[in-house]
Amino acid sequence: MQGKYFLYNCDNKKVGTLTLNRPELHNAFNDEFIKELTEALLKLALEDDLRLLVLAANGKSFCAGADLNWMKRMIDYSDEQNYRDSRALAGLFDAIDTLPMPVMGKVGGAALGGGTGIVAACDYVICSREAKFGFTEVGLGLVPAVISPYVLNKINESSARAYFLSGERFTADEAMRINLVHKVVDHQDLETATQKQIGRFLNAGPVAAREAKALIKGVVHGSHAGSTGLTDYTCKTIARLRVSPEGQEGMKAILEKRRPSWMGALK
Protein backbone atom coordinates (compact mmCIF):
# COMPACT_ATOMS: atom_id res chain seq x y z
CA MET A 1 0.00 0.00 0.00
CA GLN A 2 1.31 3.42 -0.95
CA GLY A 3 -0.21 6.86 -1.34
CA LYS A 4 0.72 10.29 -2.54
CA TYR A 5 1.59 11.40 0.98
CA PHE A 6 2.74 8.21 2.68
CA LEU A 7 4.70 4.99 2.26
CA TYR A 8 3.79 1.71 3.91
CA ASN A 9 5.50 -1.62 4.36
CA CYS A 10 4.98 -4.63 6.61
CA ASP A 11 7.77 -7.03 7.58
CA ASN A 12 7.63 -10.78 8.18
CA LYS A 13 7.00 -10.21 11.89
CA LYS A 14 3.78 -8.39 11.01
CA VAL A 15 5.12 -5.01 12.05
CA GLY A 16 3.83 -2.29 9.75
CA THR A 17 5.55 1.04 9.18
CA LEU A 18 3.55 3.96 7.82
CA THR A 19 5.86 6.81 6.85
CA LEU A 20 4.64 10.34 6.23
CA ASN A 21 6.22 11.30 2.91
CA ARG A 22 5.90 14.99 2.20
CA PRO A 23 9.39 16.03 3.31
CA GLU A 24 9.62 19.10 1.08
CA LEU A 25 6.81 20.68 3.15
CA HIS A 26 7.90 19.19 6.50
CA ASN A 27 5.05 16.64 6.23
CA ALA A 28 2.49 19.39 6.79
CA PHE A 29 -1.04 18.21 6.12
CA ASN A 30 -3.88 19.51 3.98
CA ASP A 31 -7.36 18.14 3.32
CA GLU A 32 -6.10 15.64 0.74
CA PHE A 33 -3.33 14.44 3.05
CA ILE A 34 -5.82 13.98 5.91
CA LYS A 35 -8.26 12.01 3.73
CA GLU A 36 -5.60 9.74 2.28
CA LEU A 37 -3.94 8.99 5.61
CA THR A 38 -7.24 8.38 7.39
CA GLU A 39 -8.38 5.94 4.70
CA ALA A 40 -5.07 4.06 4.97
CA LEU A 41 -5.39 3.79 8.76
CA LEU A 42 -8.97 2.53 8.52
CA LYS A 43 -7.80 -0.20 6.15
CA LEU A 44 -4.99 -1.17 8.51
CA ALA A 45 -7.47 -1.42 11.38
CA LEU A 46 -8.98 -4.41 9.54
CA GLU A 47 -5.65 -6.28 9.38
CA ASP A 48 -6.20 -8.91 12.07
CA ASP A 49 -2.63 -10.21 11.94
CA LEU A 50 -0.90 -6.83 12.18
CA ARG A 51 0.90 -6.82 15.53
CA LEU A 52 2.26 -3.28 15.69
CA LEU A 53 2.11 -0.12 13.60
CA VAL A 54 5.01 2.34 13.59
CA LEU A 55 4.26 5.91 12.50
CA ALA A 56 7.39 7.57 11.12
CA ALA A 57 8.27 10.38 8.73
CA ASN A 58 10.75 11.17 5.97
CA GLY A 59 12.70 14.42 6.04
CA LYS A 60 13.84 16.81 8.76
CA SER A 61 10.44 17.17 10.41
CA PHE A 62 7.96 14.63 11.72
CA CYS A 63 4.96 16.86 10.98
CA ALA A 64 4.75 20.66 10.96
CA GLY A 65 0.96 20.73 11.36
CA ALA A 66 -1.29 22.44 8.84
CA ASP A 67 -0.06 23.29 5.34
CA LEU A 68 0.07 27.10 4.91
CA ASN A 69 -1.54 26.91 1.45
CA TRP A 70 -4.43 24.98 2.97
CA MET A 71 -4.70 27.58 5.71
CA LYS A 72 -4.89 30.34 3.08
CA ARG A 73 -7.96 28.66 1.60
CA MET A 74 -9.54 28.40 5.06
CA ILE A 75 -9.71 32.18 5.35
CA ASP A 76 -12.59 32.19 2.88
CA TYR A 77 -14.34 29.10 4.27
CA SER A 78 -17.81 29.34 5.74
CA ASP A 79 -18.55 28.11 9.26
CA GLU A 80 -19.92 24.89 7.79
CA GLN A 81 -16.83 24.32 5.63
CA ASN A 82 -14.54 24.92 8.60
CA TYR A 83 -16.58 22.53 10.70
CA ARG A 84 -16.38 19.79 8.03
CA ASP A 85 -12.62 20.29 7.75
CA SER A 86 -12.24 20.06 11.51
CA ARG A 87 -14.33 16.88 11.65
CA ALA A 88 -12.11 15.32 8.98
CA LEU A 89 -9.00 16.20 10.99
CA ALA A 90 -10.58 14.78 14.14
CA GLY A 91 -11.24 11.61 12.15
CA LEU A 92 -7.52 11.26 11.45
CA PHE A 93 -6.57 11.46 15.13
CA ASP A 94 -9.41 9.10 16.04
CA ALA A 95 -8.25 6.60 13.40
CA ILE A 96 -4.81 6.52 15.06
CA ASP A 97 -6.19 6.41 18.59
CA THR A 98 -8.68 3.60 17.91
CA LEU A 99 -6.44 1.29 15.89
CA PRO A 100 -6.82 -2.08 17.63
CA MET A 101 -3.10 -2.88 17.55
CA PRO A 102 -0.39 -0.92 19.42
CA VAL A 103 0.82 2.22 17.62
CA MET A 104 4.36 3.48 18.10
CA GLY A 105 5.40 6.97 17.07
CA LYS A 106 8.98 7.34 15.85
CA VAL A 107 9.78 11.05 15.89
CA GLY A 108 13.06 12.26 14.45
CA GLY A 109 12.27 15.94 13.97
CA ALA A 110 9.83 18.71 14.79
CA ALA A 111 6.21 17.85 15.61
CA LEU A 112 4.21 21.06 15.85
CA GLY A 113 0.51 21.92 16.12
CA GLY A 114 -1.46 19.06 14.61
CA GLY A 115 1.79 17.11 14.32
CA THR A 116 1.92 17.06 18.10
CA GLY A 117 -1.64 15.75 17.97
CA ILE A 118 -0.49 12.77 15.91
CA VAL A 119 2.19 12.11 18.53
CA ALA A 120 -0.40 12.31 21.32
CA ALA A 121 -2.66 9.79 19.59
CA CYS A 122 0.09 7.13 19.57
CA ASP A 123 0.29 4.50 22.33
CA TYR A 124 4.07 4.75 22.67
CA VAL A 125 6.43 7.41 21.36
CA ILE A 126 10.18 7.28 20.94
CA CYS A 127 11.96 10.40 19.71
CA SER A 128 15.39 11.82 19.05
CA ARG A 129 16.83 14.39 21.40
CA GLU A 130 16.78 16.90 18.52
CA ALA A 131 12.98 16.70 18.16
CA LYS A 132 10.93 19.77 19.04
CA PHE A 133 7.29 20.00 20.04
CA GLY A 134 4.74 22.75 20.45
CA PHE A 135 1.06 23.62 20.49
CA THR A 136 1.68 26.58 18.22
CA GLU A 137 -1.95 27.39 17.36
CA VAL A 138 -2.28 30.42 19.66
CA GLY A 139 0.45 32.15 17.67
CA LEU A 140 -2.00 32.12 14.76
CA GLY A 141 -4.91 33.32 16.85
CA LEU A 142 -6.28 29.77 17.08
CA VAL A 143 -6.39 27.04 19.73
CA PRO A 144 -5.38 23.34 19.71
CA ALA A 145 -9.02 22.33 19.94
CA VAL A 146 -9.23 19.19 17.78
CA ILE A 147 -6.08 17.62 19.22
CA SER A 148 -6.89 18.54 22.84
CA PRO A 149 -8.71 15.29 23.81
CA TYR A 150 -5.72 13.20 22.72
CA VAL A 151 -3.14 15.52 24.24
CA LEU A 152 -4.99 15.73 27.57
CA ASN A 153 -5.06 11.93 27.71
CA LYS A 154 -1.27 12.19 27.94
CA ILE A 155 -0.29 15.39 29.73
CA ASN A 156 -1.75 17.02 32.83
CA GLU A 157 -3.76 20.22 33.03
CA SER A 158 -0.85 22.26 34.38
CA SER A 159 1.35 21.38 31.41
CA ALA A 160 -1.52 22.08 29.03
CA ARG A 161 -1.98 25.52 30.56
CA ALA A 162 1.72 26.26 30.19
CA TYR A 163 2.02 25.22 26.55
CA PHE A 164 -1.49 25.62 25.08
CA LEU A 165 -1.68 29.21 26.28
CA SER A 166 1.84 30.32 25.34
CA GLY A 167 2.44 28.33 22.15
CA GLU A 168 6.02 27.92 23.38
CA ARG A 169 8.03 25.21 21.70
CA PHE A 170 9.69 22.67 23.97
CA THR A 171 12.38 20.03 23.86
CA ALA A 172 12.19 16.27 23.65
CA ASP A 173 13.30 15.96 27.27
CA GLU A 174 10.47 18.28 28.34
CA ALA A 175 8.04 16.28 26.20
CA MET A 176 9.06 13.18 28.15
CA ARG A 177 8.78 14.98 31.48
CA ILE A 178 5.15 15.89 30.76
CA ASN A 179 4.40 12.36 29.46
CA LEU A 180 3.85 13.30 25.82
CA VAL A 181 6.63 10.91 24.78
CA HIS A 182 8.06 7.85 26.51
CA LYS A 183 11.69 7.58 25.46
CA VAL A 184 14.32 10.06 24.22
CA VAL A 185 17.53 8.93 22.52
CA ASP A 186 20.34 10.58 20.58
CA HIS A 187 19.45 11.02 16.93
CA GLN A 188 22.03 8.53 15.69
CA ASP A 189 20.57 5.89 18.01
CA LEU A 190 16.91 6.38 17.02
CA GLU A 191 16.67 3.48 14.58
CA THR A 192 18.46 0.99 16.86
CA ALA A 193 16.41 2.05 19.87
CA THR A 194 13.19 1.79 17.85
CA GLN A 195 14.01 -1.76 16.80
CA LYS A 196 14.74 -2.73 20.41
CA GLN A 197 11.42 -1.29 21.52
CA ILE A 198 9.60 -3.11 18.73
CA GLY A 199 11.11 -6.32 20.07
CA ARG A 200 9.70 -5.58 23.51
CA PHE A 201 6.22 -5.07 22.08
CA LEU A 202 6.50 -8.33 20.15
CA ASN A 203 7.04 -10.20 23.43
CA ALA A 204 3.36 -9.64 24.12
CA GLY A 205 0.80 -12.09 22.85
CA PRO A 206 -0.75 -10.65 19.66
CA VAL A 207 -4.28 -10.97 21.02
CA ALA A 208 -3.25 -9.86 24.52
CA ALA A 209 -1.69 -6.64 23.17
CA ARG A 210 -4.93 -5.69 21.44
CA GLU A 211 -6.99 -6.72 24.45
CA ALA A 212 -4.77 -4.66 26.77
CA LYS A 213 -5.36 -1.58 24.61
CA ALA A 214 -9.11 -2.20 24.65
CA LEU A 215 -8.98 -2.76 28.42
CA ILE A 216 -7.42 0.64 29.04
CA LYS A 217 -10.11 2.36 27.01
CA GLY A 218 -12.80 0.27 28.66
CA VAL A 219 -11.64 1.16 32.18
CA VAL A 220 -10.79 4.82 31.60
CA HIS A 221 -13.50 5.78 29.12
CA GLY A 222 -16.07 2.98 29.44
CA SER A 223 -19.66 3.57 30.49
CA HIS A 224 -19.68 0.92 33.23
CA ALA A 225 -22.28 1.55 35.92
CA GLY A 226 -20.28 2.29 39.06
CA SER A 227 -17.61 0.14 40.67
CA THR A 228 -19.74 -3.02 40.41
CA GLY A 229 -20.08 -2.62 36.66
CA LEU A 230 -16.37 -1.94 36.28
CA THR A 231 -15.44 -4.97 38.38
CA ASP A 232 -17.78 -7.11 36.29
CA TYR A 233 -16.15 -5.82 33.09
CA THR A 234 -12.57 -6.48 34.24
CA CYS A 235 -13.36 -9.91 35.72
CA LYS A 236 -15.17 -11.04 32.58
CA THR A 237 -12.26 -9.82 30.47
CA ILE A 238 -9.61 -11.85 32.30
CA ALA A 239 -11.89 -14.89 32.58
CA ARG A 240 -12.44 -14.84 28.82
CA LEU A 241 -8.73 -14.53 28.07
CA ARG A 242 -7.71 -17.30 30.48
CA VAL A 243 -9.65 -19.84 28.44
CA SER A 244 -8.65 -18.38 25.07
CA PRO A 245 -6.10 -20.27 22.92
CA GLU A 246 -3.46 -17.59 23.46
CA GLY A 247 -4.06 -17.43 27.21
CA GLN A 248 -3.83 -21.21 27.49
CA GLU A 249 -0.61 -21.23 25.47
CA GLY A 250 0.94 -18.49 27.61
CA MET A 251 0.14 -20.23 30.90
CA LYS A 252 1.34 -23.61 29.61
CA ALA A 253 4.59 -22.02 28.44
CA ILE A 254 5.30 -20.75 31.96
CA LEU A 255 4.56 -24.12 33.52
CA GLU A 256 6.65 -25.94 30.90
CA LYS A 257 9.50 -23.40 31.24
CA ARG A 258 9.55 -22.48 27.57
CA ARG A 259 8.82 -19.46 25.42
CA PRO A 260 5.24 -19.04 24.20
CA SER A 261 4.70 -19.72 20.52
CA TRP A 262 4.43 -16.07 19.46
CA MET A 263 7.98 -15.36 20.67
CA GLY A 264 9.56 -18.09 18.58
CA ALA A 265 12.44 -20.31 19.62
CA LEU A 266 15.56 -18.90 21.29
CA LYS A 267 18.38 -18.34 18.82
C-alpha atoms as a printed R data frame, in Angstrom:
    type eleno elety resid chain resno       x       y      z
1   ATOM     1    CA   MET     A     1   0.000   0.000  0.000
2   ATOM     2    CA   GLN     A     2   1.311   3.421 -0.954
3   ATOM     3    CA   GLY     A     3  -0.214   6.865 -1.341
4   ATOM     4    CA   LYS     A     4   0.718  10.294 -2.542
5   ATOM     5    CA   TYR     A     5   1.590  11.396  0.980
6   ATOM     6    CA   PHE     A     6   2.741   8.206  2.682
7   ATOM     7    CA   LEU     A     7   4.697   4.991  2.261
8   ATOM     8    CA   TYR     A     8   3.788   1.708  3.906
9   ATOM     9    CA   ASN     A     9   5.503  -1.619  4.359
10  ATOM    10    CA   CYS     A    10   4.977  -4.635  6.606
11  ATOM    11    CA   ASP     A    11   7.766  -7.032  7.579
12  ATOM    12    CA   ASN     A    12   7.630 -10.776  8.176
13  ATOM    13    CA   LYS     A    13   7.003 -10.209 11.885
14  ATOM    14    CA   LYS     A    14   3.777  -8.394 11.005
15  ATOM    15    CA   VAL     A    15   5.116  -5.006 12.049
16  ATOM    16    CA   GLY     A    16   3.828  -2.291  9.748
17  ATOM    17    CA   THR     A    17   5.552   1.041  9.184
18  ATOM    18    CA   LEU     A    18   3.546   3.956  7.825
19  ATOM    19    CA   THR     A    19   5.858   6.807  6.853
20  ATOM    20    CA   LEU     A    20   4.644  10.342  6.225
21  ATOM    21    CA   ASN     A    21   6.219  11.297  2.909
22  ATOM    22    CA   ARG     A    22   5.903  14.992  2.203
23  ATOM    23    CA   PRO     A    23   9.395  16.029  3.311
24  ATOM    24    CA   GLU     A    24   9.617  19.099  1.084
25  ATOM    25    CA   LEU     A    25   6.807  20.677  3.150
26  ATOM    26    CA   HIS     A    26   7.901  19.188  6.498
27  ATOM    27    CA   ASN     A    27   5.052  16.638  6.234
28  ATOM    28    CA   ALA     A    28   2.492  19.386  6.790
29  ATOM    29    CA   PHE     A    29  -1.044  18.214  6.117
30  ATOM    30    CA   ASN     A    30  -3.884  19.508  3.984
31  ATOM    31    CA   ASP     A    31  -7.360  18.137  3.316
32  ATOM    32    CA   GLU     A    32  -6.104  15.640  0.736
33  ATOM    33    CA   PHE     A    33  -3.330  14.437  3.049
34  ATOM    34    CA   ILE     A    34  -5.817  13.978  5.912
35  ATOM    35    CA   LYS     A    35  -8.262  12.015  3.731
36  ATOM    36    CA   GLU     A    36  -5.595   9.740  2.277
37  ATOM    37    CA   LEU     A    37  -3.938   8.987  5.609
38  ATOM    38    CA   THR     A    38  -7.244   8.381  7.391
39  ATOM    39    CA   GLU     A    39  -8.379   5.937  4.702
40  ATOM    40    CA   ALA     A    40  -5.068   4.060  4.974
41  ATOM    41    CA   LEU     A    41  -5.391   3.790  8.757
42  ATOM    42    CA   LEU     A    42  -8.974   2.533  8.520
43  ATOM    43    CA   LYS     A    43  -7.795  -0.198  6.149
44  ATOM    44    CA   LEU     A    44  -4.987  -1.172  8.508
45  ATOM    45    CA   ALA     A    45  -7.472  -1.417 11.376
46  ATOM    46    CA   LEU     A    46  -8.980  -4.414  9.543
47  ATOM    47    CA   GLU     A    47  -5.652  -6.278  9.375
48  ATOM    48    CA   ASP     A    48  -6.201  -8.905 12.072
49  ATOM    49    CA   ASP     A    49  -2.629 -10.211 11.939
50  ATOM    50    CA   LEU     A    50  -0.901  -6.826 12.178
51  ATOM    51    CA   ARG     A    51   0.896  -6.823 15.531
52  ATOM    52    CA   LEU     A    52   2.263  -3.284 15.689
53  ATOM    53    CA   LEU     A    53   2.111  -0.121 13.595
54  ATOM    54    CA   VAL     A    54   5.010   2.336 13.590
55  ATOM    55    CA   LEU     A    55   4.263   5.909 12.499
56  ATOM    56    CA   ALA     A    56   7.392   7.571 11.121
57  ATOM    57    CA   ALA     A    57   8.270  10.379  8.727
58  ATOM    58    CA   ASN     A    58  10.745  11.173  5.967
59  ATOM    59    CA   GLY     A    59  12.703  14.416  6.040
60  ATOM    60    CA   LYS     A    60  13.845  16.807  8.757
61  ATOM    61    CA   SER     A    61  10.436  17.172 10.413
62  ATOM    62    CA   PHE     A    62   7.957  14.630 11.716
63  ATOM    63    CA   CYS     A    63   4.956  16.864 10.983
64  ATOM    64    CA   ALA     A    64   4.752  20.658 10.962
65  ATOM    65    CA   GLY     A    65   0.965  20.730 11.357
66  ATOM    66    CA   ALA     A    66  -1.287  22.441  8.836
67  ATOM    67    CA   ASP     A    67  -0.058  23.290  5.342
68  ATOM    68    CA   LEU     A    68   0.066  27.103  4.908
69  ATOM    69    CA   ASN     A    69  -1.539  26.914  1.453
70  ATOM    70    CA   TRP     A    70  -4.435  24.979  2.969
71  ATOM    71    CA   MET     A    71  -4.701  27.583  5.708
72  ATOM    72    CA   LYS     A    72  -4.894  30.339  3.081
73  ATOM    73    CA   ARG     A    73  -7.958  28.660  1.602
74  ATOM    74    CA   MET     A    74  -9.543  28.403  5.056
75  ATOM    75    CA   ILE     A    75  -9.710  32.180  5.354
76  ATOM    76    CA   ASP     A    76 -12.587  32.186  2.878
77  ATOM    77    CA   TYR     A    77 -14.342  29.097  4.269
78  ATOM    78    CA   SER     A    78 -17.813  29.344  5.737
79  ATOM    79    CA   ASP     A    79 -18.550  28.110  9.259
80  ATOM    80    CA   GLU     A    80 -19.920  24.887  7.792
81  ATOM    81    CA   GLN     A    81 -16.833  24.320  5.630
82  ATOM    82    CA   ASN     A    82 -14.538  24.923  8.602
83  ATOM    83    CA   TYR     A    83 -16.580  22.526 10.696
84  ATOM    84    CA   ARG     A    84 -16.384  19.792  8.034
85  ATOM    85    CA   ASP     A    85 -12.617  20.287  7.748
86  ATOM    86    CA   SER     A    86 -12.241  20.063 11.508
87  ATOM    87    CA   ARG     A    87 -14.326  16.883 11.648
88  ATOM    88    CA   ALA     A    88 -12.111  15.322  8.977
89  ATOM    89    CA   LEU     A    89  -9.005  16.203 10.985
90  ATOM    90    CA   ALA     A    90 -10.583  14.780 14.136
91  ATOM    91    CA   GLY     A    91 -11.240  11.610 12.145
92  ATOM    92    CA   LEU     A    92  -7.515  11.259 11.446
93  ATOM    93    CA   PHE     A    93  -6.574  11.458 15.133
94  ATOM    94    CA   ASP     A    94  -9.405   9.099 16.040
95  ATOM    95    CA   ALA     A    95  -8.246   6.602 13.395
96  ATOM    96    CA   ILE     A    96  -4.808   6.516 15.056
97  ATOM    97    CA   ASP     A    97  -6.192   6.408 18.585
98  ATOM    98    CA   THR     A    98  -8.678   3.595 17.912
99  ATOM    99    CA   LEU     A    99  -6.438   1.289 15.893
100 ATOM   100    CA   PRO     A   100  -6.817  -2.081 17.628
101 ATOM   101    CA   MET     A   101  -3.102  -2.877 17.546
102 ATOM   102    CA   PRO     A   102  -0.391  -0.922 19.417
103 ATOM   103    CA   VAL     A   103   0.818   2.219 17.624
104 ATOM   104    CA   MET     A   104   4.359   3.482 18.104
105 ATOM   105    CA   GLY     A   105   5.396   6.975 17.066
106 ATOM   106    CA   LYS     A   106   8.983   7.338 15.849
107 ATOM   107    CA   VAL     A   107   9.785  11.047 15.895
108 ATOM   108    CA   GLY     A   108  13.060  12.257 14.450
109 ATOM   109    CA   GLY     A   109  12.273  15.945 13.971
110 ATOM   110    CA   ALA     A   110   9.829  18.712 14.791
111 ATOM   111    CA   ALA     A   111   6.207  17.854 15.613
112 ATOM   112    CA   LEU     A   112   4.205  21.055 15.854
113 ATOM   113    CA   GLY     A   113   0.513  21.915 16.117
114 ATOM   114    CA   GLY     A   114  -1.462  19.058 14.610
115 ATOM   115    CA   GLY     A   115   1.788  17.111 14.316
116 ATOM   116    CA   THR     A   116   1.925  17.056 18.098
117 ATOM   117    CA   GLY     A   117  -1.642  15.747 17.974
118 ATOM   118    CA   ILE     A   118  -0.485  12.769 15.909
119 ATOM   119    CA   VAL     A   119   2.190  12.114 18.527
120 ATOM   120    CA   ALA     A   120  -0.396  12.313 21.316
121 ATOM   121    CA   ALA     A   121  -2.664   9.788 19.594
122 ATOM   122    CA   CYS     A   122   0.090   7.126 19.568
123 ATOM   123    CA   ASP     A   123   0.290   4.502 22.328
124 ATOM   124    CA   TYR     A   124   4.067   4.748 22.669
125 ATOM   125    CA   VAL     A   125   6.432   7.410 21.358
126 ATOM   126    CA   ILE     A   126  10.178   7.283 20.944
127 ATOM   127    CA   CYS     A   127  11.960  10.396 19.707
128 ATOM   128    CA   SER     A   128  15.386  11.823 19.048
129 ATOM   129    CA   ARG     A   129  16.828  14.395 21.401
130 ATOM   130    CA   GLU     A   130  16.784  16.898 18.519
131 ATOM   131    CA   ALA     A   131  12.983  16.696 18.164
132 ATOM   132    CA   LYS     A   132  10.931  19.766 19.041
133 ATOM   133    CA   PHE     A   133   7.286  19.997 20.039
134 ATOM   134    CA   GLY     A   134   4.742  22.752 20.446
135 ATOM   135    CA   PHE     A   135   1.064  23.619 20.493
136 ATOM   136    CA   THR     A   136   1.676  26.579 18.223
137 ATOM   137    CA   GLU     A   137  -1.947  27.391 17.358
138 ATOM   138    CA   VAL     A   138  -2.278  30.417 19.665
139 ATOM   139    CA   GLY     A   139   0.450  32.155 17.672
140 ATOM   140    CA   LEU     A   140  -2.003  32.121 14.761
141 ATOM   141    CA   GLY     A   141  -4.912  33.322 16.846
142 ATOM   142    CA   LEU     A   142  -6.278  29.771 17.080
143 ATOM   143    CA   VAL     A   143  -6.394  27.045 19.731
144 ATOM   144    CA   PRO     A   144  -5.377  23.343 19.714
145 ATOM   145    CA   ALA     A   145  -9.024  22.331 19.944
146 ATOM   146    CA   VAL     A   146  -9.227  19.194 17.782
147 ATOM   147    CA   ILE     A   147  -6.076  17.621 19.224
148 ATOM   148    CA   SER     A   148  -6.889  18.542 22.837
149 ATOM   149    CA   PRO     A   149  -8.713  15.287 23.814
150 ATOM   150    CA   TYR     A   150  -5.721  13.196 22.716
151 ATOM   151    CA   VAL     A   151  -3.135  15.521 24.245
152 ATOM   152    CA   LEU     A   152  -4.988  15.731 27.565
153 ATOM   153    CA   ASN     A   153  -5.064  11.933 27.711
154 ATOM   154    CA   LYS     A   154  -1.273  12.185 27.941
155 ATOM   155    CA   ILE     A   155  -0.286  15.386 29.728
156 ATOM   156    CA   ASN     A   156  -1.754  17.025 32.825
157 ATOM   157    CA   GLU     A   157  -3.755  20.223 33.026
158 ATOM   158    CA   SER     A   158  -0.851  22.257 34.382
159 ATOM   159    CA   SER     A   159   1.355  21.383 31.411
160 ATOM   160    CA   ALA     A   160  -1.523  22.078 29.027
161 ATOM   161    CA   ARG     A   161  -1.980  25.520 30.558
162 ATOM   162    CA   ALA     A   162   1.724  26.257 30.193
163 ATOM   163    CA   TYR     A   163   2.018  25.223 26.553
164 ATOM   164    CA   PHE     A   164  -1.491  25.621 25.080
165 ATOM   165    CA   LEU     A   165  -1.682  29.215 26.281
166 ATOM   166    CA   SER     A   166   1.840  30.322 25.339
167 ATOM   167    CA   GLY     A   167   2.435  28.331 22.152
168 ATOM   168    CA   GLU     A   168   6.015  27.918 23.384
169 ATOM   169    CA   ARG     A   169   8.029  25.205 21.701
170 ATOM   170    CA   PHE     A   170   9.685  22.671 23.975
171 ATOM   171    CA   THR     A   171  12.382  20.031 23.859
172 ATOM   172    CA   ALA     A   172  12.191  16.265 23.648
173 ATOM   173    CA   ASP     A   173  13.299  15.964 27.267
174 ATOM   174    CA   GLU     A   174  10.470  18.281 28.340
175 ATOM   175    CA   ALA     A   175   8.041  16.278 26.205
176 ATOM   176    CA   MET     A   176   9.059  13.184 28.148
177 ATOM   177    CA   ARG     A   177   8.783  14.979 31.475
178 ATOM   178    CA   ILE     A   178   5.150  15.892 30.760
179 ATOM   179    CA   ASN     A   179   4.400  12.360 29.456
180 ATOM   180    CA   LEU     A   180   3.848  13.304 25.815
181 ATOM   181    CA   VAL     A   181   6.632  10.911 24.777
182 ATOM   182    CA   HIS     A   182   8.055   7.846 26.505
183 ATOM   183    CA   LYS     A   183  11.695   7.576 25.461
184 ATOM   184    CA   VAL     A   184  14.317  10.060 24.216
185 ATOM   185    CA   VAL     A   185  17.528   8.932 22.519
186 ATOM   186    CA   ASP     A   186  20.337  10.582 20.582
187 ATOM   187    CA   HIS     A   187  19.446  11.017 16.930
188 ATOM   188    CA   GLN     A   188  22.032   8.526 15.688
189 ATOM   189    CA   ASP     A   189  20.571   5.887 18.012
190 ATOM   190    CA   LEU     A   190  16.915   6.381 17.025
191 ATOM   191    CA   GLU     A   191  16.668   3.484 14.585
192 ATOM   192    CA   THR     A   192  18.459   0.993 16.857
193 ATOM   193    CA   ALA     A   193  16.408   2.049 19.873
194 ATOM   194    CA   THR     A   194  13.193   1.787 17.855
195 ATOM   195    CA   GLN     A   195  14.006  -1.764 16.796
196 ATOM   196    CA   LYS     A   196  14.737  -2.732 20.414
197 ATOM   197    CA   GLN     A   197  11.421  -1.292 21.518
198 ATOM   198    CA   ILE     A   198   9.599  -3.112 18.733
199 ATOM   199    CA   GLY     A   199  11.115  -6.323 20.068
200 ATOM   200    CA   ARG     A   200   9.699  -5.577 23.514
201 ATOM   201    CA   PHE     A   201   6.217  -5.069 22.077
202 ATOM   202    CA   LEU     A   202   6.499  -8.334 20.154
203 ATOM   203    CA   ASN     A   203   7.041 -10.201 23.432
204 ATOM   204    CA   ALA     A   204   3.357  -9.636 24.120
205 ATOM   205    CA   GLY     A   205   0.800 -12.090 22.851
206 ATOM   206    CA   PRO     A   206  -0.749 -10.651 19.665
207 ATOM   207    CA   VAL     A   207  -4.280 -10.970 21.019
208 ATOM   208    CA   ALA     A   208  -3.253  -9.861 24.515
209 ATOM   209    CA   ALA     A   209  -1.694  -6.635 23.172
210 ATOM   210    CA   ARG     A   210  -4.933  -5.695 21.441
211 ATOM   211    CA   GLU     A   211  -6.992  -6.722 24.446
212 ATOM   212    CA   ALA     A   212  -4.773  -4.656 26.765
213 ATOM   213    CA   LYS     A   213  -5.355  -1.576 24.609
214 ATOM   214    CA   ALA     A   214  -9.105  -2.199 24.646
215 ATOM   215    CA   LEU     A   215  -8.985  -2.763 28.420
216 ATOM   216    CA   ILE     A   216  -7.425   0.644 29.041
217 ATOM   217    CA   LYS     A   217 -10.109   2.362 27.007
218 ATOM   218    CA   GLY     A   218 -12.802   0.267 28.659
219 ATOM   219    CA   VAL     A   219 -11.643   1.164 32.176
220 ATOM   220    CA   VAL     A   220 -10.793   4.824 31.603
221 ATOM   221    CA   HIS     A   221 -13.497   5.777 29.118
222 ATOM   222    CA   GLY     A   222 -16.066   2.981 29.444
223 ATOM   223    CA   SER     A   223 -19.660   3.565 30.487
224 ATOM   224    CA   HIS     A   224 -19.680   0.916 33.230
225 ATOM   225    CA   ALA     A   225 -22.282   1.552 35.916
226 ATOM   226    CA   GLY     A   226 -20.275   2.290 39.062
227 ATOM   227    CA   SER     A   227 -17.610   0.144 40.669
228 ATOM   228    CA   THR     A   228 -19.739  -3.017 40.414
229 ATOM   229    CA   GLY     A   229 -20.076  -2.621 36.658
230 ATOM   230    CA   LEU     A   230 -16.366  -1.942 36.277
231 ATOM   231    CA   THR     A   231 -15.439  -4.973 38.378
232 ATOM   232    CA   ASP     A   232 -17.777  -7.111 36.287
233 ATOM   233    CA   TYR     A   233 -16.146  -5.818 33.087
234 ATOM   234    CA   THR     A   234 -12.573  -6.482 34.237
235 ATOM   235    CA   CYS     A   235 -13.356  -9.912 35.716
236 ATOM   236    CA   LYS     A   236 -15.170 -11.039 32.583
237 ATOM   237    CA   THR     A   237 -12.260  -9.820 30.466
238 ATOM   238    CA   ILE     A   238  -9.614 -11.846 32.301
239 ATOM   239    CA   ALA     A   239 -11.888 -14.894 32.578
240 ATOM   240    CA   ARG     A   240 -12.436 -14.844 28.816
241 ATOM   241    CA   LEU     A   241  -8.735 -14.530 28.070
242 ATOM   242    CA   ARG     A   242  -7.709 -17.299 30.481
243 ATOM   243    CA   VAL     A   243  -9.647 -19.843 28.436
244 ATOM   244    CA   SER     A   244  -8.646 -18.382 25.069
245 ATOM   245    CA   PRO     A   245  -6.103 -20.273 22.918
246 ATOM   246    CA   GLU     A   246  -3.462 -17.593 23.459
247 ATOM   247    CA   GLY     A   247  -4.061 -17.428 27.210
248 ATOM   248    CA   GLN     A   248  -3.827 -21.207 27.487
249 ATOM   249    CA   GLU     A   249  -0.606 -21.231 25.469
250 ATOM   250    CA   GLY     A   250   0.940 -18.491 27.608
251 ATOM   251    CA   MET     A   251   0.143 -20.231 30.901
252 ATOM   252    CA   LYS     A   252   1.343 -23.606 29.609
253 ATOM   253    CA   ALA     A   253   4.593 -22.015 28.438
254 ATOM   254    CA   ILE     A   254   5.303 -20.745 31.960
255 ATOM   255    CA   LEU     A   255   4.562 -24.120 33.518
256 ATOM   256    CA   GLU     A   256   6.655 -25.936 30.903
257 ATOM   257    CA   LYS     A   257   9.497 -23.399 31.237
258 ATOM   258    CA   ARG     A   258   9.550 -22.480 27.570
259 ATOM   259    CA   ARG     A   259   8.818 -19.460 25.422
260 ATOM   260    CA   PRO     A   260   5.244 -19.039 24.198
261 ATOM   261    CA   SER     A   261   4.697 -19.719 20.518
262 ATOM   262    CA   TRP     A   262   4.427 -16.069 19.461
263 ATOM   263    CA   MET     A   263   7.984 -15.364 20.672
264 ATOM   264    CA   GLY     A   264   9.560 -18.094 18.582
265 ATOM   265    CA   ALA     A   265  12.443 -20.311 19.623
266 ATOM   266    CA   LEU     A   266  15.562 -18.899 21.285
267 ATOM   267    CA   LYS     A   267  18.382 -18.344 18.816
